[in-house]
Amino acid sequence: MAPPPEIAIPSTSVSQEDGSKPYTLYNITLRLPLKSFIVQKRYSDFAKLHNKLIEQVGAAPPEPLPGKHWLKSTVRSPDLTRDRQVALEKYLRTIAETPDRRWRDTSAWRSFLNLPSTSTTSSAVSASGMVRPAATGAADPQTWLDMHRELKQLLNEARQCLSRRDAASDSGSSTAAADASTAASKVLLNAGALVTNLSDGLRKIQESNRLGDGELRRRRDLVSNARMERDALEKLSHTVPTLSSSSYTRSNNSHSPAATSSEKAHVFKSARPTGGRVLGAPLPETAKTRELDNEGVLLLQQKEMASQDEAIDRLAEIVRRQKAMGIQIKTEVDEQNEILDALDRDVDRVNGKVEVANSRLKKL
């Protein structure tokens, strides 16, 4: 019996389709043993699910559905959106984790979560349960990060498939090598679709002004690096490894050259571009920001700003001391000037007395 899926509602988004009133969509993340995907539902879909579960099971679920608020709208009230998001996540997780399977075994539950009774490859599902383009989910910043994590998992899986292919080739197993190569091609196909959806999602996020310019540049770099890595892996998957067994022939694949060790090392070591700095280009990822999500980058930025504030405070203290020393020097200079002025007056008075004494001596 398959284990229940891990369910979470990490984020929400607002649907603004043409000609319809905006409403809140709850991005439900489901993690199955072999894949993860995202389902988008509005509150009315949860209400329909609740009624169908009661109708099909004959009893209410173990967790009550959060009530509808008639005076506030989740579109205009972030607090209400957050409270309902937490309550709906608790509602779904209670049904998924309760020992009583009656509600999980209903068709309403599986249809609501789009559980894989038939194979689907989409990462986002519409409110009615039909498959919709994954770029719709990628238009939400938090969902975009979830899809990017899924893309990294696919690329890692593709590398593992190619490693198994090379190992099978070295051991002379042509069947295992062909199976691993086919699996890598399927994974890379899904990865290519995710790269396209992430790029479209970034464009929609930029149009809606939901992220700053710095975060958008960071995510563009992530997509660009993932695309280059995916292309390099695809190129490597199209090469034909040399089998150690003499019985394996490559007459049907003479158009595909064998992968060299340098190509493999380049792909498996890093897919990042190298070269000098390009003026006007976004800065590359650093070790601090590479694995951070939007909230993590914000916390890192706040920490850096706090460190800069401390440095500015120390610099301001030094400037204040320099100012005090300057004021003291000015006061000392003013006092010295007064003393010199008094000396000048004394010299002038003495000169006057000397002139009077000289005139008297001349008369004598």
HUFENWO-V943010 format. One record per residue. RES is the residue in one letter. NEAR is the number of other C-alpha atoms within 10 Angstrom. Layout:
BEGIN
<<RES/NEAR> <RES/NEAR>>
END
This chain:
BEGIN
<<M/3> <A/6> <P/9> <P/17> <P/17> <E/15> <I/20> <A/20> <I/22> <P/15> <S/18> <T/22> <S/21> <V/15> <S/15> <Q/11> <E/9> <D/7> <G/6> <S/8> <K/8> <P/12> <Y/16> <T/19> <L/23> <Y/24> <N/24> <I/25> <T/23> <L/19> <R/15> <L/16> <P/10> <L/5> <K/12> <S/17> <F/22> <I/26> <V/27> <Q/26> <K/21> <R/19> <Y/20> <S/11> <D/15> <F/18> <A/15> <K/12> <L/17> <H/19> <N/14> <K/18> <L/22> <I/13> <E/12> <Q/15> <V/14> <G/11> <A/11> <A/16> <P/21> <P/12> <E/15> <P/13> <L/18> <P/17> <G/10> <K/12> <H/10> <W/6> <L/5> <K/11> <S/14> <T/19> <V/15> <R/11> <S/10> <P/11> <D/10> <L/14> <T/21> <R/14> <D/12> <R/20> <Q/24> <V/15> <A/18> <L/22> <E/16> <K/19> <Y/19> <L/21> <R/18> <T/16> <I/19> <A/19> <E/15> <T/15> <P/8> <D/12> <R/12> <R/15> <W/24> <R/18> <D/13> <T/14> <S/13> <A/19> <W/19> <R/15> <S/15> <F/20> <L/21> <N/22> <L/17> <P/11> <S/8> <T/6> <S/7> <T/11> <T/13> <S/18> <S/26> <A/26> <V/24> <S/19> <A/19> <S/14> <G/17> <M/12> <V/16> <R/17> <P/13> <A/26> <A/25> <T/22> <G/28> <A/27> <A/25> <D/20> <P/19> <Q/19> <T/26> <W/24> <L/17> <D/19> <M/24> <H/22> <R/12> <E/18> <L/24> <K/14> <Q/15> <L/23> <L/21> <N/13> <E/16> <A/25> <R/21> <Q/15> <C/22> <L/25> <S/18> <R/18> <R/27> <D/22> <A/17> <A/21> <S/22> <D/16> <S/14> <G/18> <S/17> <S/20> <T/12> <A/17> <A/25> <A/15> <D/15> <A/23> <S/24> <T/16> <A/17> <A/25> <S/19> <K/14> <V/22> <L/23> <L/14> <N/15> <A/23> <G/20> <A/15> <L/25> <V/21> <T/14> <N/23> <L/28> <S/19> <D/17> <G/22> <L/24> <R/17> <K/17> <I/19> <Q/15> <E/11> <S/10> <N/11> <R/14> <L/14> <G/10> <D/11> <G/11> <E/14> <L/17> <R/17> <R/19> <R/22> <R/17> <D/18> <L/17> <V/20> <S/17> <N/17> <A/22> <R/18> <M/16> <E/20> <R/26> <D/16> <A/18> <L/24> <E/20> <K/13> <L/21> <S/22> <H/15> <T/16> <V/21> <P/23> <T/18> <L/20> <S/14> <S/13> <S/8> <S/8> <Y/13> <T/12> <R/12> <S/7> <N/7> <N/12> <S/10> <H/10> <S/12> <P/13> <A/14> <A/17> <T/12> <S/9> <S/9> <E/14> <K/15> <A/10> <H/14> <V/21> <F/17> <K/9> <S/12> <A/18> <R/14> <P/11> <T/6> <G/5> <G/6> <R/10> <V/8> <L/7> <G/6> <A/8> <P/13> <L/13> <P/14> <E/15> <T/8> <A/7> <K/10> <T/15> <R/14> <E/11> <L/14> <D/17> <N/16> <E/10> <G/13> <V/17> <L/13> <L/13> <L/15> <Q/13> <Q/12> <K/12> <E/12> <M/12> <A/12> <S/12> <Q/12> <D/12> <E/12> <A/12> <I/12> <D/12> <R/12> <L/12> <A/12> <E/12> <I/12> <V/12> <R/12> <R/12> <Q/12> <K/12> <A/12> <M/12> <G/12> <I/12> <Q/12> <I/12> <K/12> <T/12> <E/12> <V/12> <D/12> <E/12> <Q/12> <N/12> <E/12> <I/12> <L/12> <D/12> <A/12> <L/12> <D/12> <R/12> <D/12> <V/12> <D/12> <R/11> <V/12> <N/12> <G/12> <K/12> <V/12> <E/11> <V/11> <A/11> <N/11> <S/11> <R/10> <L/9> <K/7> <K/6> <L/5>>
END
